Amino acid sequence: MIQAGCRMTLTSKTIPMKIFQYGQTEIDHLTLRDRKLGRAINRIGLIKRQIIPDLFQALVHSIVAQQISRKAADTVYGKLCASLEEVTPGKVAGTNVSDIQQCGLSMRKARYIKGIGEAAIRGDLDLVELRKMPDETVIEKLSSLPGIGVWTAEMLLIFSLCRPDVVSWGDLAIRRGMMNLYGLKELTRKQFDRFRKRYSPCGSVASLYLWALSVKQPPQKF
């Protein structure tokens, strides 16, 4: 499924604010490899995007946030945190699915959340080992879970595991950002892959700027 931008955002009341870290090294690399992107980075400045370091909490929040507004997702996740006291595999697995649903979730989402809690308890989902796996394997493992698709797994790579080189073809806003940056009316997979390779190994930072560029802005001379 094509997604339109990342919404991995929480209020400070649910999870302490932490930011995706990058700096001059990544900026210099992208500027050297792509002049147009470098000029856009210089114009936009440093981007601060929240991360959720706890992978299980990130998985739960990603399910909560599907197909609802950011504000609604924060409200529902806050209720879930209050109900469970702590969002851990043990707490989730030990909670009745109906109690999870009562936090403002559909029954389908409640089942997905309980399912990943049970998978973590059984060992089918090894959250420690997952951190050691290459990106492709993480995507394969996470997207095999009910309620987690490839796009969501890619967003978790960036905004939970802080992997440095993720640019998602399945993200509509990423593709729109590329089209706006390079003045393209359409974007083929071959073009996308060429740009992605150009950004590597700092693709995740490039993604931050492509999201920013996906919004229509006054004409700029890149």
C-alpha positions in Angstrom: 0.0 0.0 0.0 1.3 3.5 -0.9 1.6 5.8 2.1 1.7 9.6 2.1 4.5 10.6 4.5 5.5 9.5 8.0 3.4 10.3 11.1 5.6 8.8 13.8 4.8 11.6 16.2 3.8 11.4 19.9 3.1 13.9 22.6 5.7 14.3 25.4 3.1 13.0 27.8 3.3 9.5 26.3 7.0 9.1 25.4 9.9 11.4 26.2 11.0 13.4 23.2 14.0 12.2 21.3 15.2 13.3 17.9 16.6 11.6 14.9 20.3 12.5 15.0 22.3 13.8 12.1 24.8 16.5 11.4 27.3 18.1 9.2 28.8 14.8 8.0 25.5 13.7 6.4 24.7 17.2 5.1 28.2 17.5 3.5 27.7 14.1 1.8 24.3 14.9 0.4 25.4 18.3 -0.8 28.4 16.9 -2.5 26.5 14.1 -4.2 23.4 16.2 -5.2 23.7 20.0 -5.7 19.9 20.5 -5.9 19.3 18.6 -2.7 22.2 20.5 -1.1 20.7 23.8 -1.9 17.3 22.7 -0.5 19.0 21.5 2.7 20.7 24.9 3.1 17.4 26.7 2.6 15.4 24.4 4.9 17.9 24.0 7.7 18.1 21.3 10.3 15.0 19.2 10.6 14.0 17.7 14.0 11.9 14.6 13.7 10.9 12.6 16.8 12.0 9.0 17.2 10.6 6.2 19.4 13.7 4.2 20.5 11.6 1.4 22.1 10.8 -0.8 19.1 7.8 -2.4 20.7 6.2 0.9 21.6 6.9 2.1 18.1 5.2 -1.0 16.7 2.1 -0.4 18.9 2.0 3.3 18.0 2.3 2.5 14.3 -0.8 0.3 14.5 -2.7 2.9 16.6 -1.9 5.6 14.0 -3.0 3.8 10.9 -5.7 5.8 8.9 -6.4 8.3 11.6 -5.1 11.9 12.3 -2.0 12.6 14.3 -4.0 14.2 17.0 -6.4 11.2 17.3 -3.5 8.8 17.3 -1.8 10.7 20.2 -5.1 10.7 22.1 -5.7 6.9 21.6 -2.1 6.0 22.4 -2.3 8.2 25.6 -5.4 6.2 26.7 -3.6 3.0 26.0 -0.6 4.1 28.0 -2.9 5.1 30.9 -4.7 1.8 30.8 -1.7 -0.5 30.6 0.6 1.7 32.8 3.5 0.7 30.5 3.4 -0.5 26.9 5.5 -3.7 27.1 5.0 -7.2 25.5 4.0 -8.6 28.9 1.4 -6.0 29.6 -0.1 -6.1 26.2 -0.1 -9.9 26.0 -1.7 -10.1 29.4 -4.5 -7.7 28.6 -7.9 -8.7 27.2 -8.3 -7.6 23.6 -11.6 -6.0 24.6 -9.8 -3.8 27.2 -7.3 -2.7 24.5 -10.2 -1.9 22.1 -11.9 0.3 24.8 -8.9 2.7 24.5 -10.5 3.9 21.3 -9.3 1.3 18.8 -11.1 -0.9 16.3 -11.3 -4.6 17.2 -9.0 -5.3 14.3 -6.3 -2.9 15.6 -6.7 -4.2 19.1 -6.1 -7.8 17.9 -3.0 -6.7 15.9 -1.6 -5.0 19.1 -2.3 -8.0 21.3 -0.8 -10.3 18.6 2.5 -8.5 18.5 2.7 -8.6 22.3 2.0 -12.4 22.2 4.6 -12.9 19.4 7.2 -11.1 21.5 6.4 -13.2 24.5 6.6 -16.4 22.5 9.9 -15.4 21.0 8.5 -15.3 17.5 9.4 -11.6 17.5 12.8 -11.2 19.0 13.2 -7.5 19.6 16.8 -7.7 20.6 18.0 -9.8 17.7 15.9 -7.6 15.3 18.2 -4.7 16.1 21.2 -6.7 14.8 19.6 -7.7 11.5 20.2 -5.9 8.2 17.5 -3.6 6.9 16.1 -6.1 4.4 15.7 -8.8 7.1 14.1 -6.4 9.5 11.5 -5.4 6.8 10.8 -9.0 6.1 10.4 -9.9 9.7 8.2 -6.9 10.7 6.0 -6.9 7.6 5.2 -10.6 8.3 3.3 -9.4 11.4 -0.4 -8.8 11.0 -1.0 -5.0 11.0 2.6 -4.1 9.8 3.3 -3.6 6.1 6.5 -2.9 4.3 6.0 0.9 4.5 5.5 0.8 8.2 8.5 -1.4 8.7 10.6 1.1 6.7 9.4 3.9 8.9 10.3 1.9 12.0 13.8 1.4 10.6 14.2 5.2 10.5 12.2 6.4 13.5 12.8 3.6 16.0 16.0 1.8 14.9 17.6 4.9 13.5 18.9 3.2 10.4 20.8 5.7 8.3 20.0 4.7 4.7 16.2 4.3 4.2 14.3 5.9 1.3 10.9 4.4 0.8 9.5 3.9 -2.7 6.1 3.1 -1.1 5.9 6.6 0.5 4.0 8.9 -1.8 5.4 12.1 -0.1 8.9 10.9 -0.7 8.2 10.5 -4.3 6.4 13.8 -4.5 9.4 15.5 -2.9 11.7 14.0 -5.5 9.4 15.2 -8.3 9.3 18.7 -6.8 13.1 18.8 -6.3 14.0 17.7 -9.8 11.1 19.3 -11.6 9.6 16.0 -12.8 6.0 15.4 -13.8 6.3 11.7 -13.1 8.8 9.4 -11.4 9.8 6.0 -12.5 11.2 3.3 -10.3 14.4 3.4 -12.2 14.7 7.2 -11.6 13.9 6.7 -7.9 16.5 4.0 -7.5 19.1 6.2 -9.2 18.4 9.0 -6.7 18.3 6.6 -3.8 21.8 5.3 -4.7 23.0 8.8 -5.0 22.0 9.6 -1.4 23.4 6.5 0.1 24.6 5.9 2.8 22.7 8.9 4.1 19.3 8.1 2.6 17.3 8.6 5.8 18.5 12.2 6.1 17.6 12.7 2.5 14.1 11.3 3.3 13.6 14.0 5.9 14.2 16.7 3.3 12.2 15.0 0.7 9.2 14.9 3.1 9.7 18.7 3.6 9.9 19.2 -0.2 6.8 17.2 -0.8 4.7 20.3 0.2 4.2 22.8 -2.6 6.3 25.8 -2.1 7.2 29.0 -4.1 9.5 28.3 -7.0 13.1 27.9 -6.0 16.3 27.9 -8.1 17.9 24.7 -7.0 
